[in-house]
Amino acid sequence: MTLQRRNHEVSSSIAVIGLALVVAHTSFASESVVSAVNANNVTALESLSKSAPTASQRTLAAGALLALRREDSKAIAKLMPLTRSRAKRTVRATAYLVLSEVYLRDQRFSASYSAAHTAVELSPASVNAASRQAMEFARAISGVKPMQLVRDAPGSLPITDEKAGLVRVPIKIDGHQGGALLDTGASFSTISASVAMHFGIKLLSHQAKVGSSTRQAVGVQLGIAKRLQIGNAMFKNAVFIVVPDSALPLPPRLKISAVIGLPVLMTLGRIEFLDSGTPTLRYDVPHSKPAGHYDSHSNLVLSALTPLVLVHVPGSGALLRMELDTGSNMTTFTKNAMTIAPTFFAGANPYVLHFGGVGGSVREHRALRLPEATLMIGRHHIVLKNVIVSPRSSATKDGVIGANILRAGKRLTIDFKAMRFSVSN
């Protein structure tokens, strides 16, 4: 598990924090199904669920695919018998890890820890350091009650269009008014220690360590907000990662009291960012399909608590896995995206990339920049300017869709029920 924020704008980067949970990477290259699970390779999993050489591997592929599509109850029903079977230890351990992520997403924290711990016992080599850290995080909050949406009235809020290009809206935490960054790239909501104390957030006795993009591990506390209000919607028992002020240096000009992460945003069901003169957030739009109705128009998957948009590169047939991260002010590609769609990056030029995270910032001299990039998201061609290509590779994603995509259309919709992401005019 890594806890990190990646803001890629050189002139206006800020160190915002987000928790990104990853599937463990195993060292068993021969396990093609396990490799596909680890890589969030939807296309490969669809094929392997029918063509893998053994029944256990086909079951693992099918279960992992259901988990990616957020069909959680079906994923649990598919994978649970596999964990009790006589399949290879690596296959069973991977099934437990997928279950652990589903349980964490569903806020069944104790079950999440138990599943990950069993995976370690079955096949220690199948569970990397990041997943062990995720396991300990789940253990630290194992006694926490699930967050509840106690008032689900739909509504809208004004968006503050900050110079940093991020999305800020007004919120209330335990009655205290503040501004919050809406961050789909944060697996849990986050707040600085001083603001948590001011707002009266209850701190838990257990602490946790989380990794970051600029430091190996940062010690954090965990806290619970009795009431979190976003517009007309009211949440009870919202989990916050409480970070030392020195590790979360938010500039005062941004007027951000907290970072609202994915669990809260998913609970709103469907959120829309509208720009028809006055930037507005609309949430819990009526008539959305209930969760679990993944269809041919769905292009959003969830790897644990990381949303990935399946994006087509026009003219190439390539499909990229792009993390949806409204807490990042830039859209970027990883190095491996250049292997998938080499002609797409033909016009890239050298660039120096700065990015911040918990504990400091990093400068990359080997980055590239595309003056313009056209992507196919759903049925719409989206044109982005000055897109960065990081020199770093990633096995689980091909890039990040940042908040600058809000300027690519007048309506951006994230539907966590129909699992669909779209940008339109």
Secondary structure by P-SEA (a helix, b strand, c coil): ccbbbbbcccccccbbbbbbbbccccccccaaaaaaaaaccaaaaaaaacccccaaaaaaaaaaaaaaacaaaaaaaaccccccccccaaaaaaaaaaaaaaaaaacaaaaaaaaaaaaaaaccccccaaaaaaaaaaaaacccccccccccccbbbbbcccccbbbbbbbbcccccbbbbbcccccbbbbcaaaaaaaccccccccccccccccccccbbbbbccbbbcccbbbcbbbbbccccccccccccccccbbbccaaaaaacbbbbbcccbbbbbcccccccccccccccccbbbcccbbbbbccccccccccccccccccccccccaaaaaacccccccbbbbbbbbbcccbbbbbccbbbbcbbbbbcccbbbbbcbbbbbccccccccccccccccccccbbbbccccccccccc
